[in-house]
Amino acid sequence: MRTSPRFDRGHTDDLMSFVTASPSPYHAVASAAERLEKAGFRQVAETDAWDAEGSAASPAGTGGRYVLRGGALIAWYVPAGAAPHTPFRILGAHTDSPNLRVKPLPDSGAHGWRQIAVEIYGGPLMNSWLDRDLGMAGRVFLRDGSTRLVDVDRPLLRVPQLAIHLDRSVSSDGLQLDKQRHLQPVWGLGNDVRDGDLIAFLEQELGLAAGEVTGWDLMTYPVEPPAYLGRDRELLASPRLDNLLSVHAGLAALTAAASAPENLTSIPVLAAFDHEETGSQSDTGADGPLLGSVLERSVHARGGSPEDRARALAATVCLSSDVGHAVHPNYAERHDPTHHPRAGGGPILKVNANNRYATDGSGRAVFAAACEKAGVPFQSFVSHNSMPCGTTIGPITAARHGIRTVDIGVAILSMHSAREMCAAADPYLLASALTAFLES
């Protein structure tokens, strides 16, 4: 069987492992932190003093540091000799994906079926969640104030589709789903629905005593693992490519840059935010204060002043990496006629004249230089004029922090489906370009 010689399949294998280990944003940052620790990074607490006299993990020293908050992570590497006004090179991404999230009172059911009440998070392709085996993951808060991650990684729930015999028009008129009535998953049989059943079940899964869980953030996810697809395994089918693909590429680039600090003239940063799919307005979203706080405290911890911070941000560049649309072979008319990003063609540069993406000409030049250095081809993405595009954390980052920002990503099909698809080569090509950007 022929395989593509153009990329390191080991990178894509590792991406598949990362996605599998990251069924929720909280798992994603835990997985990322584990990888950073192995690369020599050390966690710093937001509640600690960040000063030159701090511990070995103080941001004032050289080396790799990271901060965790909920489903968000900020990691950075300070090379030896970095001045307080040294600029940053930032890789921006997000950890969340559209899905079905558990409501505060989850236990429900009707007509002999036991169900879990869920709420729609973000903008999923709802039909893709039908007749699919679902697990459950997230975090729970315990009576003693601690937090535990939970992952029921087996078929636990299912949203059953209505049989065609009861909806004869579905093939001609299309599937019509009511978000409230039609997407509540089943997980058992019986009429004895009792409040607290789900949480009691999770307490048993975690080996906890009854009543220990007092709060939770839970979500469903498809348990089918990522897989190569096609005659030559040139395609990757996976959940949560939007946007764990970019988080993983950013991790690979940051740790690669940290392994050769002599090549660094800037401070490389990975900013992986939560809640992008719902607008980024949270304490862990890109529109929150987390990134600005970390950058400012890092400058001050190295003896810098407000003037040094202003100088550093004025010379800072951010690549906002999120997936984009590959031209669809069955719907090519939905794409701009002169811009057809292809799977396997390398990362995409996203452009929008109405600032739904932050890229301008100077940003294009920065990204082009990084791709040239890495020997990676890149493509341009522009939406069809009659089909306005979505947006990303890019414009938010640019406006909130005054940072020059460039929107990029990887072209995929089935964005926001429970299972998306990209070329197996593109994650490696993206990571190579990101590494070159951090070392520029």
N, C-alpha and C positions, 0 to 999 in steps of 0.2 A: 504494500500500500504506500502510495506516494504522500509525503508530507511537505509542507511549505518550508523551503530553506531560508525564508526571509525574516524569521523571527525566532525568538527563544521560547519554545513551547513550555519550558519550565516556568516562565513567568505566568503564562495563562493557566497552567496547572495550579500555581500558587494562588492566583486570583480565585479559582474555583474553590479552593480550600478556605480562603478568606470569606467568601460569600456564604459558604455553608456554616462557618463558625459565627456568622453575624446576622441572625434572623431578626434583630431589632437594632435601633440606633445605639442602645446601651451595650449590647453585645459587640457592635462594630467598634466602639471606642475601647472596650476592654480588649478586643483582639488586637487593635492597633497599639494599645499600650504595651501589651505583651511583646509585640515585635520591636517596639522602640526600646524596651528594657534590654532585650537581647542585643540590640545595636549599641548599647552603652548610654542611652538616654535615661534621665532620672526625673521622677515626678516631683513637682513643686506644688505646694498648697496655696490657694488664693488667700487663705486666712493667715499665712505666715508673713513675716517681714521679709521683703526682698532687698537685701543690702549686701554690701561688699564683705561684711563680717559674718555673713550667714553660714549655713552648713555647707557641706560638699555639694549639695544639690542646689545651692543658691544660684539664681539666674545671673548674679554678678560675675560668676566664674565662666571660664570657657567650657565648651562641650555642649551636649544635648540636654534639653529640658522639655517637659510637657506639662500641660494643665488639663485636667478633666473636669467637666461640669455636665452632669446629666448625659445626654446623647451627643455632646460636642467635645472636641479635642483641639487644642492649639499646641503644636510642637515646634521647637526652633533649635538651631545650632549656632552657638557663638564661637567663631574661630579665634585663635590666639591673636591678640593685638587689635581686636575690633574696638574702634573708638565709639564713644557714646552717640555720635552722629552717623555711624555706619548705616547705610540704607538696608532695607529688608527686600528679599525676593520671596513673594508669597504664592503658595499654591492653595487655591480655595476650592472646596468641594462641599458636599452635604451627605449626611449619613442616613436620612430618612427616605422612605419609598411609600407610594400610595398603597393602602391596604385597608383591612377591616379591623377596627379597634374595639375592644370590649368596653361596654358602658358601665357606669357606676353600679347599677343594679343588673347584673348580667343574667340571672337565672330566669328563664321564661320557657314557654312551650304551649302547645295546643294540639288537640286531636290525637293524643297518645304519643306525641313526639316531644322530647326534651330538647330545648334549644338554648343558645347563648345570644343575648342581645348585643348587637354590634352597631357601631357608627362608622360612616364612610370617612376615611382620612385621605385628604388630597383629592386627586382626580383619577382614580383607577379606571381602566377599561373593565367595567363591572362584569361583562359577560365572561371575561377570562377567569373569574373566580368561581364560576359555576362548575359543579361536578368535579371538583378538584380536592384531593386529600390535603387537609390543612392541619398544621400544628399550631402551637401557641407559645409565644415568647414575650419577654419584657422584664420588668422588675417589680419586686414587692417590697414594701416597707414594714418592718417588724415593730412590735410593741417596745422593744428595747432601744429603738432609734436606729438600728442598722438597716442595711439594704441588701437584698439578695437578687441576683439574676435568676430567671427561670426560663427553661426551654424544654417544652414537651415536644421532642423531635420524633413524632410518630403520627400516623393518621388519627386525629382526634375529632375533627369536625368536618362538615361537608355542607355546602350550599346546593341543594338538589334543584336541578332544572325541571321545569314543567314538561311533561311528555308531549310530543307533537300531536298525539291523539286528542289532547285537551287544549291545543292551541294550533289549529290547522293553518292559520294565516302566518305563522312565524317565518316560514320560508319565503313568502312573497312580500310581507309587510315589514319584516325585520323584528328582532327581539325587543320588546318593551319591558323595562325593569323599573319597578317602583323601589326607590332606595330604602324606604321604611319597611315595606311588606315582603319584598322578594329576595332579600340578601341576608336573612337571619339563618345562620347555620344550625344544623341538627347535630347532637352528640349523644343521643340515647333514646330509649323508649320509656314510656310511662306517663301517667297523669299526675304523679306525686312531685310536682315541681316545688322545691323548697329553697327559700332564700339562703344563700351562703353555700350552696352545693359546689359551685365552681371553686371558690376560694378554699373550701375544705379539701377538695381534690388536690389543689396545688400545694396546700400545706403537707399533705401526704406525700406528694411527689418530692418535696424538698426535705422530708424528714422532720417537719416542724410539728409542734404540739398544736392542738386545736385552739383557735383564737389568737395565734401569734401575729398573723398578717392583719395589719390595720389600714394599709393603703396599697394601691397597685396602678401600674401603667402597663397594659397588656394588649397584645395584637396577634392576629392570625397571620400565618404565612404558609405558602405551599411547600410541602416536605420533599417533593421531587428534587433531587440534587442537580446542580449544573452538569452539562454534558456536551461533549463535542458532537457535531452534527455534520452529515454529508458524506459523500463518497470518500473524500480525502481529508475529512475532519477539519475542514477550513472554516467552519462556523461554530459559534459557541451559543448554546441556549441556556439561559439562566434566569432565576429571579433576581431582582434588585440590582441589575446592571446600572440602573438609574437610582443611586449614583455611587454604589460601592466600587464600581470599576474605577472611577476617578480617585476615590479615597485610597484604594490599593495602589494605584499608579503614583499618587502623591507620597505614600509611605515608602515605596521603592525608590523614588527619586530623592527624598530627604535622607534616607539612610545611606544611599550611594554617595550623596554629596558629603555627608558627615564622615564617610570612610576615607575621604581624600580632602581634608580641610585646607591643605596648602593651595588648592585650586579656588578657594572662596574669596571673593572681594566684597560680598554682601552677606547678610545673615539670612539663611534659608529658613522658611516658615511653612508649615502645613496647618491650614485652618479648615477643619472639618466640622461644619455646623449641622444642627438639627433644624427641623421645621421649615425647610425650603419649600416643600410641597404645599404648605399652607400660608406662605407669604413671608416667612422669616422673622416675624415680629414676636420674639420671645427672648428670654434671657440667655438662651442657647442658640438663637438664630442669628443670621448674618446682620439683621437689622437691630440686634441688641448690642450691648456694650462690651462683650467678651473680648473680641479681637483688639479693639482700641485700648482696653485696659491692660491687656498683656503686653502689647507693644510699648505703651507708655511706661509701664513698670519695668520692663526690660531696659529701656533707655536710662531711667532714673537709677536702677540698680547698678549700672555701670558708671555712675557718677555724672550722668547727663542732666541737662537743664531743659526747661520748656523750649528753649532755642534749639538745642540739640535734637529734641523730638521733632520739631518742625522741619529741620534740615533733613533728618532721616526719612520722614514720610514724603517730603518733596521729591526725593530721589528713588522712592520705593516703587516697585512694579508688582502687580498681582495678575497671575493667570487664573481665571475662574473656570474650572473644568467641570463640565456637565455633559451628559450625552445629548446628541442631536439626531436629526432624522436623516437616515440614508434614503436615497431614492427608492421608492417601492415599485417593484416590477409590475404589479397589478394596478397601481394607481399613479402612474408617472405624471398624469395631468394635474395632480395635487401639488406638485413641486414647481419651483421657478424653472422656466424652460431653459435657462442658460446656466443654472447651478444645480448639478446633479451629484452630490457627494455619494461615493460608492463605498460599500463595505470592503475593507482590505486596502483602501487607498490612502491610509494614514489619517492622522487627526484632522479635525475640521476647525476652521476659524469662523466664528459666528459674527455676522454683521447685520445691523438693523439701523436704518436711518432715523428711526424714532426712539432710539436709545433703549429699546427693550434688551439689547445687548450693549456692553460698554465699549466694544472695540472701535477704535478709530485708526487713522493711517499710521500714527506713530506706534500704536499697539501692534498693528500688523507687522511693522518692521521688526519689532522685538521678537515676535513669535517666528517670523521667517528666519531670523538669525539663529534662533535656538534650533529650529528644524534643520537648517543647513549644517550647523555644527554637529548635530546628531546623525546626519545623513538620512533624515526621515522626510518623506514627502508629506505635503499637507494639502488640504482642499478648503474651499470656501463654501459657506452655507448662507443663503439668503432665502427668506420665505417668499412664497407666491404672494403677490400684492393683494389678492382677494382673500387670503387666509392668513390673518395676522398671527405672528409667532407668540409663543409664551415668553417668559423672562427667566432670569437666573439670579444668583447672588451677585453677579458682576456689577450691574448698575447700583445696587445697594452699597457694595463695598466702595465703589468709586465716590459716590455722593456722601456717604457717612464719614469716610476717613480722608477724602481728598487724595486718594491713591490712583495713579494711572492703572487701569484695569483692562484686561483683554479677555474676551469670552472665547473659549475653545471647548473641545470635547472629542468624543468618538461617535461616529455615525452608526445608529442601530435601527432595527425594525421593531415594531410592536411596543413602542414606548408606553409606559404605564400599564402594560399588561402584567398579569401575574407571572408571566414568563417571557422575557425579552430575548433578542438575538442580535449578535454582532459578528464580525469577522474575527476569527481566533487570533489573527496577527495584530489587530489594532490596539489592544491593551498594551502590548509590549512597545509598539511604536510610540504610543502616547507617553509611556513612562520614560522612554529614551529622550523624547523631546523635553519633558519636564526636567530631567536630570541635567541636560545641556543648559536649560534656562537658569537653573539654580547656580550653575558653575560659570555663567557668563559674567 
